[in-house]
Amino acid sequence: MTLFPSLSADVRALVDSIPYLVDRIFPLPGQFRRALPHDIAELSHMLTNNRGSRTASYLGKPALLSAYLRYFLPWNVYRLCRLFPSLPLRLRPDDMIVDLGSGPLTFVIALWIAKPELRAMPLEFRCIDHTQAVLAAGKKVFLALAGADSVWTIKAIKGDIHAPVYGKRPALSAAVNVFNETYQNLPHTVSLEHEADKIGRRLAVLAPQALVVEPGVPRSGEFIVSLRNALIRAGFVPQSPCPQSGACALAPHIEAFGGAYSGAKAKWCHFAFPTLDAPEALLKLSADSGLPKERAVLSFLFAAAGAVKAEHEAATLHASATLQARVLSDAFPLPPLAMGRKPLAGRYACSEKGLVLVRGGEGAIERLSAGTLVSFHVPKPEKRDKKTNALLVDSAVT
């Protein structure tokens, strides 16, 4: 099963509607619309390679908030709607969910769209952000989408991610594109592991389920690995994307290169998928802004306290000679096994035996999209890749 199934017709129609809803709720005069691609490009720089220029309340500025609502909100909703159907979230009527660093209610909007079975379930959301204007804007978008008679209750709370949550204990804590604002700019005296441990302890106390989604860049992948370790120490069990609950398959490779790194040998916990079913209006706006997006990328972790994995994602072996692994990387060419043989292709995957290098014909490997959970025959004796020490497997069982 893949982590990122294509959008269903119902979900796609709702995702497609987000840009039009934003335009209807927050109409832009002509001169501001002409400046929109520039504003989006400027905000993109502020969120990536020019983080030092933004303040904590940067979305309080009308031009930047408009750019965020028209570009980043629909793209983030799209990413989450591709992910959420595969997550084994456990929610019951009248549960409370806390959304840390909520922004314009991105998580809430995406959950309502991607999980139709939850739309009629009474749920309470505590949405926390330090900018009141962005919370108010998100609530308007959600109400326009779900209707004023929605059984979901939204409580917008101005505060930071460490603000106390009063009342009953939440069933789930969510944080989407939040923690990178902390770990991307850590002082040299604070390690990423220390910061992840602090965040992990906060999430473990807050709710029995934790969902963290971050940008799909090396530093985020390194953070996700550290956060996974912290949550395991707190008694949580990784539910997704990990195919197993033991040591992270990527940790040794991150440590070997001194932390997050880039280049052809880079391996970190992230997933990429094509954006063929993204809203056409959003794809056009992205191109007009000089930010064409052919693929969506993210790093994430869903974990639960002492939980047993959902049956369809169980990490137990089907048989002693069979291994489950989660495909991580894009396909890449490999030399043939012998002279005169057809060239091979490969993808990296993670498993309870560590990193796996899946080899096969180009067509077969291309069909193993990133995020797919597959089972392989384990060769006897085991063979390892000389460069990475990854377990070599050649044929898929499922």
C-alpha positions in Angstrom: 0.0 0.0 0.0 1.3 3.5 -0.9 1.4 6.3 1.6 0.2 8.8 -1.0 -2.8 7.5 -3.0 -4.1 9.7 -5.8 -6.9 12.0 -4.7 -10.5 10.6 -5.0 -12.9 12.5 -7.2 -14.7 14.0 -4.2 -11.4 15.0 -2.4 -9.9 16.4 -5.6 -12.9 18.6 -6.2 -12.6 20.1 -2.7 -8.9 20.6 -3.0 -9.5 22.3 -6.4 -12.0 24.6 -4.7 -9.5 26.1 -2.2 -8.0 28.8 -4.5 -11.4 29.9 -5.6 -12.7 30.0 -2.0 -9.8 32.1 -1.0 -10.4 34.5 -3.9 -14.1 34.8 -3.0 -13.5 35.4 0.8 -10.4 37.7 0.3 -10.9 39.4 -3.1 -7.8 41.1 -4.5 -7.9 44.5 -6.4 -6.2 44.4 -9.8 -3.0 46.1 -8.8 -2.5 43.7 -5.8 -3.2 40.7 -8.0 -0.6 41.8 -10.5 1.9 41.9 -7.6 0.9 38.5 -6.3 3.6 36.4 -8.0 6.2 38.8 -6.7 4.8 38.5 -3.2 4.7 34.7 -3.3 8.3 34.6 -4.5 9.3 37.0 -1.7 7.5 34.9 0.9 9.1 31.8 -0.4 12.6 33.3 0.1 11.6 34.3 3.6 10.5 30.7 4.4 13.6 29.0 2.9 16.9 30.7 2.2 16.2 34.0 3.9 14.6 33.0 7.2 16.4 35.6 9.2 14.4 38.4 7.6 11.1 37.3 8.9 9.6 38.0 12.3 7.3 35.8 14.4 4.3 37.8 13.2 5.2 38.0 9.5 1.8 36.7 8.4 0.2 39.7 10.0 1.3 41.8 7.0 -1.6 41.8 4.5 0.5 41.2 1.3 2.3 38.2 2.9 -0.9 36.8 4.3 -2.6 37.1 0.9 0.4 35.3 -0.7 0.3 32.6 1.9 -3.4 31.9 1.6 -3.2 31.8 -2.2 -0.1 29.7 -2.6 1.2 28.0 0.6 -2.2 27.1 2.1 -3.5 25.2 -1.0 -0.1 23.5 -1.6 0.1 22.3 2.0 -3.6 21.2 1.9 -2.8 19.2 -1.2 0.3 17.5 0.4 -1.7 16.6 3.5 -4.7 15.3 1.4 -2.3 12.9 -0.4 -1.0 11.7 3.0 -4.0 11.6 5.4 -6.0 8.7 3.8 -3.2 6.3 4.6 -2.7 7.3 8.3 -4.3 5.1 11.0 -5.6 8.1 13.1 -7.8 7.0 16.0 -10.5 9.5 16.7 -13.9 9.2 18.4 -16.9 11.5 18.7 -16.2 14.5 21.0 -12.4 14.1 20.9 -10.3 17.2 21.1 -7.4 17.8 18.8 -4.7 20.4 19.4 -3.1 22.0 16.3 0.2 23.6 17.2 1.3 26.5 15.0 -1.9 26.2 13.2 -1.4 29.1 10.8 -4.6 29.4 8.6 -5.9 26.1 9.9 -4.1 24.1 7.2 -4.3 20.8 9.2 -8.0 21.2 10.0 -9.0 22.1 6.5 -7.0 19.2 5.0 -8.3 16.7 7.6 -11.9 17.7 6.8 -11.3 17.2 3.0 -9.2 14.0 3.2 -11.2 12.1 5.8 -14.9 12.2 4.7 -15.8 9.7 7.4 -14.9 12.3 10.0 -17.0 15.2 8.7 -20.1 14.2 10.6 -18.2 13.3 13.8 -18.3 16.0 16.5 -14.7 17.1 17.1 -13.1 20.0 18.9 -10.0 21.7 17.6 -7.7 23.9 19.6 -5.8 25.9 17.0 -2.8 27.7 18.4 -0.8 30.3 16.6 0.9 33.6 17.6 -0.8 35.6 14.8 -4.4 36.2 15.3 -5.0 37.4 11.8 -3.9 34.2 10.2 -6.1 32.1 12.5 -9.1 34.3 11.7 -8.4 34.0 8.0 -8.1 30.2 8.2 -11.4 29.9 10.2 -13.2 31.8 7.4 -11.8 29.4 4.8 -12.8 26.4 6.9 -16.4 27.7 7.4 -16.8 28.5 3.7 -15.7 24.9 3.0 -17.5 22.9 5.7 -20.5 25.2 6.2 -21.6 27.2 9.3 -23.5 24.1 10.5 -20.4 21.9 10.7 -20.2 19.7 13.8 -16.5 20.6 14.2 -15.8 23.2 16.8 -12.8 25.5 16.1 -11.2 27.4 19.0 -8.5 29.8 17.8 -6.0 30.5 20.5 -3.3 33.2 20.2 -0.1 31.8 21.7 3.1 29.9 21.0 3.5 26.1 20.6 4.3 25.8 24.3 1.0 27.4 25.4 -0.9 25.3 27.9 -4.0 23.4 26.7 -6.7 23.4 29.3 -9.6 21.0 29.7 -9.7 17.4 28.8 -6.6 15.7 27.3 -6.4 15.9 23.5 -6.7 12.7 21.6 -4.2 13.9 19.0 -1.6 16.6 18.7 -0.6 17.9 15.2 2.1 20.2 14.0 2.5 21.0 10.3 5.5 22.9 9.1 6.1 24.3 12.6 9.2 22.9 14.2 11.5 23.8 11.3 11.3 27.4 12.5 13.1 26.2 15.6 15.6 23.5 14.5 16.7 25.3 11.3 18.2 28.1 13.4 19.5 26.4 16.5 22.6 28.0 18.2 25.8 26.0 18.0 25.5 25.3 21.7 22.2 23.3 21.2 22.1 20.0 19.4 19.3 18.9 17.2 18.9 15.8 19.3 18.4 18.0 22.4 15.8 20.1 20.7 14.0 17.0 19.3 14.0 15.4 22.8 12.4 18.5 24.3 9.7 18.6 21.5 9.2 14.8 21.9 8.6 15.1 25.6 6.1 18.0 25.0 4.2 15.9 22.4 4.1 12.8 24.6 2.6 14.7 27.6 0.1 16.5 25.4 -1.7 13.6 23.7 -1.5 9.8 23.1 -1.1 10.4 19.3 1.3 12.8 17.6 1.5 13.8 14.0 4.4 16.0 12.8 4.8 17.0 9.2 7.9 19.0 8.0 9.4 20.2 4.8 11.2 17.4 2.8 14.7 18.7 3.2 17.8 17.0 4.8 17.6 18.9 8.0 14.0 18.0 8.5 14.7 14.3 7.8 17.4 14.4 10.5 15.0 16.1 12.9 12.3 13.4 12.2 14.8 10.7 13.0 15.7 12.4 16.3 12.1 13.1 17.2 11.3 9.4 16.5 13.9 8.4 19.0 12.6 10.8 21.5 9.0 9.6 21.2 10.1 6.0 21.5 11.9 6.8 24.7 8.6 8.4 25.9 6.7 5.1 25.3 5.4 5.9 21.8 5.4 3.5 18.9 6.0 4.8 15.3 2.9 4.1 13.2 3.9 5.7 9.9 5.9 5.9 7.7 8.1 3.4 9.6 7.6 -0.3 8.7 9.1 -1.3 12.0 9.5 0.1 15.6 13.2 -0.6 16.2 16.2 1.5 15.4 15.8 3.9 12.4 17.3 2.4 9.2 18.6 5.8 8.1 20.2 6.9 11.4 23.6 5.3 10.7 23.8 7.0 7.3 22.9 10.4 8.7 25.5 10.0 11.4 28.2 8.8 9.0 28.0 12.1 7.1 27.9 14.2 10.3 24.3 15.1 10.1 22.1 16.3 7.3 23.9 16.6 4.0 23.2 17.0 0.3 24.5 15.5 -2.9 24.1 12.3 -4.9 24.7 10.1 -1.8 22.1 11.9 0.3 19.7 9.7 2.2 17.2 11.2 4.6 13.7 10.5 5.7 11.5 12.2 3.1 9.0 11.3 0.4 8.3 12.9 -3.0 5.3 12.3 -5.3 4.2 13.9 -8.6 1.6 16.7 -8.5 -0.4 15.6 -11.6 -3.7 15.9 -9.6 -2.9 19.3 -8.0 -5.3 22.2 -8.8 -4.6 23.6 -12.3 -5.0 27.1 -11.0 -2.4 26.5 -8.3 0.1 24.9 -10.8 -0.3 28.0 -13.0 0.2 30.4 -10.1 3.3 28.5 -9.1 4.7 28.8 -12.7 3.8 32.5 -12.8 5.7 33.0 -9.5 8.8 31.3 -10.8 8.2 28.3 -8.5 7.0 25.5 -10.8 6.2 22.4 -8.7 6.3 19.1 -10.5 6.6 17.1 -7.2 5.5 17.6 -3.7 8.0 16.7 -0.9 7.6 16.2 2.8 9.0 14.5 5.9 6.7 13.2 8.6 6.1 11.0 11.6 2.9 9.6 13.1 3.3 7.9 16.5 1.0 6.7 19.2 1.5 5.8 22.9 2.0 2.1 23.4 -0.2 1.4 20.3 -0.2 -1.7 18.1 0.3 -0.9 14.4 -2.8 -1.0 12.2 -3.1 -4.4 10.5 -2.4 -3.1 7.0 0.8 -1.5 8.2 2.0 -4.2 10.6 5.7 -4.6 10.7 5.5 -8.3 11.5 7.1 -10.6 9.0 4.8 -12.7 6.8 7.4 -15.5 6.9 10.9 -16.0 8.1 12.3 -15.3 4.6 10.2 -12.2 3.9 11.0 -8.6 4.8 8.7 -5.5 4.7 10.3 -2.3 3.6 9.1 1.3 2.9 10.4 2.7 -0.4 12.1 6.0 0.2 14.0 7.2 -2.8 13.6 8.0 -6.5 14.7 5.4 -8.9 18.4 5.6 -10.1 20.4 3.6 -12.6 22.6 0.6 -11.6 25.2 -1.3 -13.6 24.1 -4.7 -14.9 25.0 -7.8 -12.9 27.1 -9.2 -15.7 28.4 -8.2 -19.2 25.7 -8.3 -21.8 22.9 -8.2 -19.3 20.2 -5.5 -19.2 20.9 -2.4 -17.0 19.3 -2.3 -13.6 17.7 0.4 -11.6 17.4 0.7 -7.8 15.5 2.4 -5.0 16.4 2.7 -1.3 13.9 1.5 1.3 13.9 1.3 5.1 13.3 -1.9 7.1 13.9 -3.6 10.4 17.2 -4.9 8.8 18.2 -1.3 8.1 18.6 0.4 4.8 17.6 -1.8 1.8 18.7 -1.3 -1.8 16.0 -2.8 -4.1 17.4 -3.8 -7.5 15.5 -4.8 -10.6 14.6 -3.9 -14.2 13.9 -0.3 -14.9 10.2 -0.8 -15.5 9.7 -2.7 -12.3 11.6 -0.3 -10.2 9.8 2.7 -11.7 6.5 1.2 -10.5 7.7 1.1 -6.9 6.7 4.7 -6.1 8.1 6.4 -3.0 6.1 5.6 0.1 5.0 2.1 -1.0 5.2 -0.6 1.6 6.4 -3.8 0.0 7.6 -7.3 0.9 10.7 -8.9 -0.4 12.5 -12.3 -0.3 15.6 -12.0 1.9 18.5 -13.6 0.1 20.5 -16.3 1.9 23.2 -15.5 2.6 22.5 -11.8 2.9 24.2 -9.6 0.4 25.2 -6.0 1.2 25.9 -3.0 -1.0 29.7 -2.2 -0.8 29.1 1.6 -0.7 26.2 1.9 1.7 26.1 -1.5 3.5 22.4 -1.6 2.5 20.8 -5.0 2.2 20.5 -6.0 -1.4 17.2 -7.5 -2.6 16.2 -8.3 -6.1 12.6 -9.4 -6.4 9.3 -8.2 -4.8 6.8 -10.6 -3.3 4.0 -8.0 -3.3 
